[in-house]
Amino acid sequence: MKKLFLTALMAVSIFAATQAYASISLSWNVQGSYNDDYAIIVGSLADGQTAYDGTNAVWSQQVAFTGNSNFSETAGSIDISSNSFVAGHRWFLLVQDNWSRDSGYLYDFSIDDNGTVYTAAGLPMYIPDLSSRYAYIDMPGGNPVVPEPATMALLSTGLLGLFGLRRKNS
């Protein structure tokens, strides 16, 4: 009976420890005309920064660039779960219209934090020819990137259970 209890405790502890990290994704949707091209950059601003200036991002990534005049729509998402700059930071999406044919719209910029969705205000946003537009999302500072003490305690209990079983069987 004791062996069954220790095995169950170990399984629950390891399962709980692996569930500590949330899935966090960032998504966007930009639409323009057939005769336009755009560059789209997403990122997280340094502490205390309110607007992206090209140098003050602690993390950024170009997520789309059409590079030609055949742009009509780009939508997508990236996983930012492993990024340590999610909680408590201001996230931005920069859309640059690089072609002087037609204008476009930013329809969606959102972050899904394990089922809780944060969306940028002021959308849809008009993007005039040869210009840049920014959208921002302020993330609350709640979700820790490192495991919580309770998670570490559960993992430790599971490892102690494994050690106890191994020692008893040897």
CYANA upper distance limits for C-alpha pairs under 8 A (distance plus 0.5 A):
  1 MET  CA      5 PHE  CA      6.74
  2 LYS  CA      6 LEU  CA      6.66
  3 LYS  CA      7 THR  CA      6.62
  3 LYS  CA    165 LEU  CA      7.57
  4 LEU  CA      8 ALA  CA      6.65
  5 PHE  CA      9 LEU  CA      6.57
  6 LEU  CA     10 MET  CA      6.55
  6 LEU  CA    161 GLY  CA      5.98
  6 LEU  CA    162 LEU  CA      8.29
  6 LEU  CA    165 LEU  CA      8.03
  7 THR  CA     11 ALA  CA      6.72
  7 THR  CA    161 GLY  CA      7.52
  7 THR  CA    162 LEU  CA      8.13
  8 ALA  CA     12 VAL  CA      6.69
  9 LEU  CA     13 SER  CA      6.54
  9 LEU  CA    157 THR  CA      8.17
  9 LEU  CA    158 GLY  CA      6.79
  9 LEU  CA    161 GLY  CA      7.76
 10 MET  CA     14 ILE  CA      6.67
 10 MET  CA    157 THR  CA      7.39
 10 MET  CA    158 GLY  CA      4.32
 10 MET  CA    159 LEU  CA      7.36
 10 MET  CA    161 GLY  CA      6.22
 10 MET  CA    162 LEU  CA      7.26
 11 ALA  CA     15 PHE  CA      6.57
 11 ALA  CA    158 GLY  CA      7.45
 12 VAL  CA     16 ALA  CA      6.53
 12 VAL  CA    158 GLY  CA      8.18
 13 SER  CA     17 ALA  CA      6.67
 13 SER  CA    154 LEU  CA      5.20
 13 SER  CA    155 LEU  CA      5.78
 13 SER  CA    156 SER  CA      8.46
 13 SER  CA    157 THR  CA      7.19
 13 SER  CA    158 GLY  CA      5.57
 14 ILE  CA     18 THR  CA      6.79
 14 ILE  CA    154 LEU  CA      7.68
 14 ILE  CA    155 LEU  CA      6.11
 14 ILE  CA    158 GLY  CA      6.63
 15 PHE  CA     19 GLN  CA      6.92
 16 ALA  CA     20 ALA  CA      7.18
 16 ALA  CA    151 THR  CA      7.47
 16 ALA  CA    154 LEU  CA      7.63
 16 ALA  CA    155 LEU  CA      8.31
 17 ALA  CA    151 THR  CA      5.85
 17 ALA  CA    152 MET  CA      7.65
 17 ALA  CA    154 LEU  CA      7.15
 17 ALA  CA    155 LEU  CA      6.28
 20 ALA  CA    147 PRO  CA      7.01
 20 ALA  CA    148 GLU  CA      8.43
 20 ALA  CA    151 THR  CA      7.46
 21 TYR  CA     81 SER  CA      8.25
 21 TYR  CA    145 VAL  CA      8.02
 21 TYR  CA    147 PRO  CA      8.19
 22 ALA  CA     81 SER  CA      7.25
 22 ALA  CA    113 ASP  CA      7.50
 22 ALA  CA    114 ASN  CA      6.00
 23 SER  CA     79 ASP  CA      8.06
 23 SER  CA     80 ILE  CA      8.44
 23 SER  CA     81 SER  CA      5.95
 23 SER  CA    112 ASP  CA      8.43
 23 SER  CA    113 ASP  CA      6.79
 23 SER  CA    114 ASN  CA      5.54
 24 ILE  CA     79 ASP  CA      6.54
 24 ILE  CA     80 ILE  CA      6.04
 24 ILE  CA     81 SER  CA      5.15
 24 ILE  CA    111 ILE  CA      7.46
 24 ILE  CA    112 ASP  CA      6.04
 24 ILE  CA    113 ASP  CA      5.00
 24 ILE  CA    114 ASN  CA      6.32
 25 SER  CA     77 SER  CA      7.00
 25 SER  CA     78 ILE  CA      6.10
 25 SER  CA     79 ASP  CA      4.94
 25 SER  CA     80 ILE  CA      5.95
 25 SER  CA     81 SER  CA      7.34
 25 SER  CA    111 ILE  CA      6.13
 25 SER  CA    112 ASP  CA      5.75
 25 SER  CA    113 ASP  CA      7.22
 26 LEU  CA     77 SER  CA      5.82
 26 LEU  CA     78 ILE  CA      5.97
 26 LEU  CA     79 ASP  CA      7.00
 26 LEU  CA     80 ILE  CA      7.30
 26 LEU  CA    109 PHE  CA      7.97
 26 LEU  CA    110 SER  CA      6.31
 26 LEU  CA    111 ILE  CA      4.89
 26 LEU  CA    112 ASP  CA      6.91
 27 SER  CA     75 ALA  CA      7.85
 27 SER  CA     76 GLY  CA      6.05
 27 SER  CA     77 SER  CA      4.50
 27 SER  CA     78 ILE  CA      7.09
 27 SER  CA    108 ASP  CA      7.89
 27 SER  CA    109 PHE  CA      6.23
 27 SER  CA    110 SER  CA      5.92
 27 SER  CA    111 ILE  CA      6.88
 28 TRP  CA     74 THR  CA      8.43
 28 TRP  CA     75 ALA  CA      5.90
 28 TRP  CA     76 GLY  CA      6.20
 28 TRP  CA     77 SER  CA      6.95
 28 TRP  CA    106 LEU  CA      8.42
 28 TRP  CA    107 TYR  CA      8.04
 28 TRP  CA    108 ASP  CA      5.49
 28 TRP  CA    109 PHE  CA      4.95
 28 TRP  CA    110 SER  CA      7.08
 29 ASN  CA     73 GLU  CA      7.85
 29 ASN  CA     74 THR  CA      6.31
 29 ASN  CA     75 ALA  CA      4.62
 29 ASN  CA     76 GLY  CA      7.26
 29 ASN  CA    106 LEU  CA      6.67
 29 ASN  CA    107 TYR  CA      5.94
 29 ASN  CA    108 ASP  CA      5.40
 29 ASN  CA    109 PHE  CA      7.28
 30 VAL  CA     73 GLU  CA      6.25
 30 VAL  CA     74 THR  CA      5.91
 30 VAL  CA     75 ALA  CA      6.78
 30 VAL  CA    104 GLY  CA      7.82
 30 VAL  CA    105 TYR  CA      6.26
 30 VAL  CA    106 LEU  CA      4.95
 30 VAL  CA    107 TYR  CA      6.30
 30 VAL  CA    108 ASP  CA      7.66
 31 GLN  CA     72 SER  CA      6.30
 31 GLN  CA     73 GLU  CA      4.79
 31 GLN  CA     74 THR  CA      6.97
 31 GLN  CA    104 GLY  CA      6.04
 31 GLN  CA    105 TYR  CA      5.80
 31 GLN  CA    106 LEU  CA      6.95
 31 GLN  CA    107 TYR  CA      7.82
 32 GLY  CA     36 ASP  CA      7.02
 32 GLY  CA     71 PHE  CA      7.15
 32 GLY  CA     72 SER  CA      5.46
 32 GLY  CA     73 GLU  CA      6.56
 32 GLY  CA    102 ASP  CA      7.73
 32 GLY  CA    103 SER  CA      6.59
 32 GLY  CA    104 GLY  CA      4.38
 32 GLY  CA    105 TYR  CA      6.74
 33 SER  CA     71 PHE  CA      7.01
 33 SER  CA     72 SER  CA      5.45
 33 SER  CA     73 GLU  CA      8.40
 33 SER  CA    102 ASP  CA      6.63
 33 SER  CA    103 SER  CA      7.49
 33 SER  CA    104 GLY  CA      7.11
 34 TYR  CA     69 SER  CA      7.54
 34 TYR  CA     70 ASN  CA      5.75
 34 TYR  CA     71 PHE  CA      5.64
 34 TYR  CA     72 SER  CA      5.16
 35 ASN  CA     69 SER  CA      5.31
 35 ASN  CA     70 ASN  CA      5.93
 35 ASN  CA     71 PHE  CA      6.75
 35 ASN  CA     72 SER  CA      8.02
 35 ASN  CA    101 ARG  CA      6.53
 35 ASN  CA    102 ASP  CA      7.17
 36 ASP  CA     68 ASN  CA      7.92
 36 ASP  CA     69 SER  CA      5.19
 36 ASP  CA     70 ASN  CA      6.65
 36 ASP  CA     71 PHE  CA      5.72
 36 ASP  CA     72 SER  CA      7.73
 36 ASP  CA     97 ASP  CA      7.96
 36 ASP  CA     98 ASN  CA      7.92
 36 ASP  CA     99 TRP  CA      5.92
 36 ASP  CA    100 SER  CA      7.82
 36 ASP  CA    101 ARG  CA      6.43
 36 ASP  CA    102 ASP  CA      6.57
 36 ASP  CA    103 SER  CA      8.07
 37 ASP  CA     65 PHE  CA      7.86
 37 ASP  CA     66 THR  CA      5.87
 37 ASP  CA     67 GLY  CA      6.66
 37 ASP  CA     68 ASN  CA      6.27
 37 ASP  CA     69 SER  CA      5.73
 37 ASP  CA     70 ASN  CA      7.22
 37 ASP  CA     71 PHE  CA      5.68
 37 ASP  CA     97 ASP  CA      6.69
 37 ASP  CA     98 ASN  CA      6.17
 37 ASP  CA     99 TRP  CA      6.20
 38 TYR  CA     64 ALA  CA      8.05
 38 TYR  CA     65 PHE  CA      6.21
 38 TYR  CA     66 THR  CA      6.36
 38 TYR  CA     67 GLY  CA      7.85
 38 TYR  CA     71 PHE  CA      7.92
 38 TYR  CA     95 VAL  CA      7.11
 38 TYR  CA     96 GLN  CA      5.90
 38 TYR  CA     97 ASP  CA      5.25
 38 TYR  CA     98 ASN  CA      6.14
 38 TYR  CA     99 TRP  CA      8.14
 39 ALA  CA     62 GLN  CA      7.86
 39 ALA  CA     63 VAL  CA      8.41
 39 ALA  CA     64 ALA  CA      6.15
 39 ALA  CA     65 PHE  CA      4.84
 39 ALA  CA     66 THR  CA      7.30
 39 ALA  CA     67 GLY  CA      8.46
 39 ALA  CA     94 LEU  CA      8.43
 39 ALA  CA     95 VAL  CA      6.33
 39 ALA  CA     96 GLN  CA      5.65
 39 ALA  CA     97 ASP  CA      7.38
 39 ALA  CA     98 ASN  CA      7.89
 40 ILE  CA     62 GLN  CA      6.33
 40 ILE  CA     63 VAL  CA      6.24
 40 ILE  CA     64 ALA  CA      5.55
 40 ILE  CA     65 PHE  CA      6.86
 40 ILE  CA     93 LEU  CA      7.49
 40 ILE  CA     94 LEU  CA      6.09
 40 ILE  CA     95 VAL  CA      5.19
 40 ILE  CA     96 GLN  CA      7.00
 41 ILE  CA     60 SER  CA      7.36
 41 ILE  CA     61 GLN  CA      6.14
 41 ILE  CA     62 GLN  CA      4.72
 41 ILE  CA     63 VAL  CA      6.24
 41 ILE  CA     64 ALA  CA      7.71
 41 ILE  CA     93 LEU  CA      6.20
 41 ILE  CA     94 LEU  CA      5.57
 41 ILE  CA     95 VAL  CA      7.20
 42 VAL  CA     60 SER  CA      6.04
 42 VAL  CA     61 GLN  CA      6.06
 42 VAL  CA     62 GLN  CA      6.91
 42 VAL  CA     63 VAL  CA      7.48
 42 VAL  CA     91 TRP  CA      7.89
 42 VAL  CA     92 PHE  CA      6.10
 42 VAL  CA     93 LEU  CA      4.93
 42 VAL  CA     94 LEU  CA      6.81
 43 GLY  CA     57 ALA  CA      6.93
 43 GLY  CA     58 VAL  CA      8.05
 43 GLY  CA     59 TRP  CA      5.80
 43 GLY  CA     60 SER  CA      4.32
 43 GLY  CA     61 GLN  CA      6.72
 43 GLY  CA     91 TRP  CA      6.16
 43 GLY  CA     92 PHE  CA      5.96
 43 GLY  CA     93 LEU  CA      7.22
 44 SER  CA     57 ALA  CA      6.07
 44 SER  CA     58 VAL  CA      6.34
 44 SER  CA     59 TRP  CA      5.85
 44 SER  CA     60 SER  CA      6.88
 44 SER  CA     85 PHE  CA      6.98
 44 SER  CA     86 VAL  CA      7.87
 44 SER  CA     89 HIS  CA      6.95
 44 SER  CA     90 ARG  CA      6.33
 44 SER  CA     91 TRP  CA      4.87
 44 SER  CA     92 PHE  CA      6.73
 45 LEU  CA     49 GLN  CA      6.52
 45 LEU  CA     50 THR  CA      7.97
 45 LEU  CA     51 ALA  CA      8.23
 45 LEU  CA     52 TYR  CA      7.34
 45 LEU  CA     56 ASN  CA      6.57
 45 LEU  CA     57 ALA  CA      4.83
 45 LEU  CA     58 VAL  CA      6.09
 45 LEU  CA     59 TRP  CA      7.74
 45 LEU  CA     89 HIS  CA      7.02
 45 LEU  CA     90 ARG  CA      6.08
 45 LEU  CA     91 TRP  CA      6.66
 45 LEU  CA     92 PHE  CA      7.93
 46 ALA  CA     56 ASN  CA      6.42
 46 ALA  CA     57 ALA  CA      6.06
 46 ALA  CA     58 VAL  CA      5.73
 46 ALA  CA     89 HIS  CA      7.94
 47 ASP  CA     89 HIS  CA      7.32
 49 GLN  CA     56 ASN  CA      7.93
 49 GLN  CA     90 ARG  CA      8.28
 50 THR  CA     90 ARG  CA      7.64
 52 TYR  CA     56 ASN  CA      6.84
 52 TYR  CA     57 ALA  CA      7.42
 52 TYR  CA     92 PHE  CA      7.75
 58 VAL  CA     85 PHE  CA      8.02
 59 TRP  CA     85 PHE  CA      8.03
 64 ALA  CA     74 THR  CA      7.99
 66 THR  CA     70 ASN  CA      7.86
 66 THR  CA     71 PHE  CA      6.69
 69 SER  CA     99 TRP  CA      7.71
 80 ILE  CA     86 VAL  CA      8.13
 81 SER  CA     86 VAL  CA      8.47
 82 SER  CA    145 VAL  CA      8.42
 84 SER  CA    145 VAL  CA      6.61
 85 PHE  CA     89 HIS  CA      6.78
 86 VAL  CA     91 TRP  CA      8.42
 86 VAL  CA    139 MET  CA      7.37
 87 ALA  CA    139 MET  CA      6.12
 87 ALA  CA    140 PRO  CA      6.26
 87 ALA  CA    141 GLY  CA      4.98
 87 ALA  CA    142 GLY  CA      6.61
 87 ALA  CA    143 ASN  CA      6.30
 87 ALA  CA    144 PRO  CA      7.68
 88 GLY  CA    138 ASP  CA      7.69
 88 GLY  CA    139 MET  CA      5.63
 88 GLY  CA    140 PRO  CA      5.29
 88 GLY  CA    141 GLY  CA      4.12
 88 GLY  CA    142 GLY  CA      7.63
 89 HIS  CA    138 ASP  CA      6.60
 89 HIS  CA    139 MET  CA      6.03
 89 HIS  CA    140 PRO  CA      7.89
 89 HIS  CA    141 GLY  CA      7.85
 90 ARG  CA    136 TYR  CA      7.13
 90 ARG  CA    137 ILE  CA      6.17
 90 ARG  CA    138 ASP  CA      4.90
 90 ARG  CA    139 MET  CA      6.61
 91 TRP  CA    136 TYR  CA      6.03
 91 TRP  CA    137 ILE  CA      5.61
 91 TRP  CA    138 ASP  CA      6.78
 91 TRP  CA    139 MET  CA      7.93
 92 PHE  CA    134 TYR  CA      7.12
 92 PHE  CA    135 ALA  CA      6.09
 92 PHE  CA    136 TYR  CA      5.01
 92 PHE  CA    137 ILE  CA      6.98
 93 LEU  CA    109 PHE  CA      7.73
 93 LEU  CA    134 TYR  CA      6.11
 93 LEU  CA    135 ALA  CA      5.77
 93 LEU  CA    136 TYR  CA      7.07
 94 LEU  CA    132 SER  CA      7.31
 94 LEU  CA    133 ARG  CA      6.35
 94 LEU  CA    134 TYR  CA      5.20
 94 LEU  CA    135 ALA  CA      7.29
 95 VAL  CA    106 LEU  CA      8.38
 95 VAL  CA    127 ILE  CA      8.39
 95 VAL  CA    132 SER  CA      6.03
 95 VAL  CA    133 ARG  CA      5.92
 95 VAL  CA    134 TYR  CA      7.03
 96 GLN  CA    130 LEU  CA      7.74
 96 GLN  CA    131 SER  CA      6.39
 96 GLN  CA    132 SER  CA      4.85
 96 GLN  CA    133 ARG  CA      7.22
 97 ASP  CA    103 SER  CA      8.10
 97 ASP  CA    127 ILE  CA      7.64
 97 ASP  CA    128 PRO  CA      7.85
 97 ASP  CA    129 ASP  CA      6.37
 97 ASP  CA    130 LEU  CA      5.39
 97 ASP  CA    131 SER  CA      5.89
 97 ASP  CA    132 SER  CA      6.73
 98 ASN  CA    129 ASP  CA      8.00
 98 ASN  CA    130 LEU  CA      5.81
 98 ASN  CA    131 SER  CA      7.93
 99 TRP  CA    129 ASP  CA      7.18
 99 TRP  CA    130 LEU  CA      6.45
100 SER  CA    129 ASP  CA      5.70
100 SER  CA    130 LEU  CA      6.20
101 ARG  CA    129 ASP  CA      7.32
102 ASP  CA    128 PRO  CA      8.11
102 ASP  CA    129 ASP  CA      6.46
103 SER  CA    126 TYR  CA      8.02
103 SER  CA    127 ILE  CA      6.13
103 SER  CA    128 PRO  CA      5.28
103 SER  CA    129 ASP  CA      5.52
104 GLY  CA    126 TYR  CA      6.62
104 GLY  CA    127 ILE  CA      5.52
104 GLY  CA    128 PRO  CA      7.23
104 GLY  CA    129 ASP  CA      8.47
105 TYR  CA    124 PRO  CA      6.76
105 TYR  CA    125 MET  CA      5.90
105 TYR  CA    126 TYR  CA      5.18
105 TYR  CA    127 ILE  CA      5.92
106 LEU  CA    123 LEU  CA      7.26
106 LEU  CA    124 PRO  CA      5.96
106 LEU  CA    125 MET  CA      5.55
106 LEU  CA    126 TYR  CA      7.14
106 LEU  CA    127 ILE  CA      7.68
107 TYR  CA    123 LEU  CA      6.27
107 TYR  CA    124 PRO  CA      4.93
107 TYR  CA    125 MET  CA      7.12
108 ASP  CA    119 THR  CA      8.05
108 ASP  CA    120 ALA  CA      8.07
108 ASP  CA    123 LEU  CA      7.21
108 ASP  CA    124 PRO  CA      7.50
109 PHE  CA    119 THR  CA      6.46
109 PHE  CA    120 ALA  CA      6.23
109 PHE  CA    135 ALA  CA      7.77
110 SER  CA    117 VAL  CA      7.16
110 SER  CA    118 TYR  CA      5.97
110 SER  CA    119 THR  CA      4.77
110 SER  CA    120 ALA  CA      6.70
110 SER  CA    137 ILE  CA      8.05
111 ILE  CA    117 VAL  CA      6.15
111 ILE  CA    118 TYR  CA      5.70
111 ILE  CA    119 THR  CA      7.05
111 ILE  CA    137 ILE  CA      8.48
112 ASP  CA    116 THR  CA      6.09
112 ASP  CA    117 VAL  CA      4.82
112 ASP  CA    118 TYR  CA      6.91
113 ASP  CA    117 VAL  CA      6.61
113 ASP  CA    118 TYR  CA      8.30
118 TYR  CA    137 ILE  CA      7.45
118 TYR  CA    139 MET  CA      8.09
119 THR  CA    137 ILE  CA      7.01
120 ALA  CA    135 ALA  CA      6.54
120 ALA  CA    136 TYR  CA      6.03
120 ALA  CA    137 ILE  CA      5.61
121 ALA  CA    135 ALA  CA      7.97
121 ALA  CA    136 TYR  CA      8.00
121 ALA  CA    137 ILE  CA      8.28
127 ILE  CA    131 SER  CA      7.35
127 ILE  CA    132 SER  CA      7.50
127 ILE  CA    133 ARG  CA      6.85
128 PRO  CA    132 SER  CA      8.45
144 PRO  CA    148 GLU  CA      7.93
147 PRO  CA    151 THR  CA      6.52
147 PRO  CA    152 MET  CA      7.07
148 GLU  CA    152 MET  CA      6.89
149 PRO  CA    153 ALA  CA      6.63
150 ALA  CA    154 LEU  CA      6.75
151 THR  CA    155 LEU  CA      6.71
152 MET  CA    156 SER  CA      6.52
153 ALA  CA    157 THR  CA      6.61
154 LEU  CA    158 GLY  CA      6.77
155 LEU  CA    159 LEU  CA      6.76
156 SER  CA    160 LEU  CA      6.58
157 THR  CA    161 GLY  CA      6.66
158 GLY  CA    162 LEU  CA      6.83
159 LEU  CA    163 PHE  CA      6.67
160 LEU  CA    164 GLY  CA      6.51
161 GLY  CA    165 LEU  CA      6.69
162 LEU  CA    166 ARG  CA      6.65
163 PHE  CA    167 ARG  CA      6.57
164 GLY  CA    168 LYS  CA      6.56
165 LEU  CA    169 ASN  CA      6.62
166 ARG  CA    170 SER  CA      6.75
